[in-house]
């Protein structure tokens, strides 16, 4: 296009218009796509950083997981070899039940076996059945949370009897008594030492 015969004011106007069109094209064709890609890359970078932190957190737990795996392997080997005596399993199981009650805010007054360990019966699978007597106090929600914790427990625990009585001083707290059946892997019979 020849601008020789065009007025200088019109030339400046056309030059300004061309510069404005060029600026708009630069923004639309270069800057907007680049900034969009930069935001996408920044989002991807943040996501990768979160994933790396999660992997680091999991890696930090590997020693504990490995120790737990070794303990479970040893426990399973002991049970398979007949070394898992009920007397050895019972204290840990009672502690886990007590901890579940504490976390559920169930107050335990007594938790004890109903029979002596020498009088335990075996179920059809050969496991020892240990009836436990639990007496305590709890509200409905706390008792429900406790029963849920027992249900989710890796231990084999069954509620045989459950009785609720009104509390003496608090209408929200009830007296609880229940019989739990615990199933323990049995070991070889104990021999009496002389």
C-alpha positions, 0 to 999 in steps of 0.5 A, a space after each residue: 500500500 502506498 501512503 505517499 499522497 496521504 496526509 501526515 495526520 492520517 499516516 500517524 492515525 494509520 500507524 497507531 491503528 496498525 500498532 494497536 492491531 499488532 498489539 491486540 494480535 500479539 496479546 491474543 496469539 502469543 501472550 494469552 496462550 503462553 500465560 495459559 500454558 504457564 498456569 497449567 505448568 504451574 498447576 502440574 508443578 504443584 501437583 507433582 510437589 504434593 505427590 513427591 511430599 506424599 511419597 516422602 511421607 510414605 517412605 519415612 513410614 517404611 521402617 515401621 511397616 517393615 518392622 510390623 511385617 517382620 513381627 507379623 511374619 514371626 507371629 504367623 510362624 509361631 502360630 504355625 509351629 504351635 508356639 502361640 500359647 493363649 497366655 501370651 496372646 491374652 494380655 495384648 488383646 486385653 490392652 487393645 480392647 481397653 484402648 478401643 474403649 478409651 478411644 470410644 470414651 467407654 469407661 471400663 470398671 472391670 475386664 476379666 476372663 470368666 474362666 481360668 485359661 486351663 478351662 478354655 474350650 476349643 471351637 471347631 477350627 481349634 481356636 481357644 474361646 475366651 469368654 470375657 466379662 466387661 462392666 463399665 459405663 457409656 452413652 449410646 454413641 460411645 457404646 456404638 463407637 466401641 462396638 464398631 471398633 471391636 468389629 473393625 479390629 483384626 482380632 476375632 471378637 464376638 459380643 455374646 451378651 449385652 445389657 444396658 441399665 440406666 445410670 444412677 446419676 446421669 441420664 445420658 450414661 448407662 451401666 453396661 455389662 457384656 460378655 465378649 468371646 475372644 478367639 485365640 490361636 492355640 499353642 501346644 498344651 502346657 506341661 506342668 514342670 515339677 
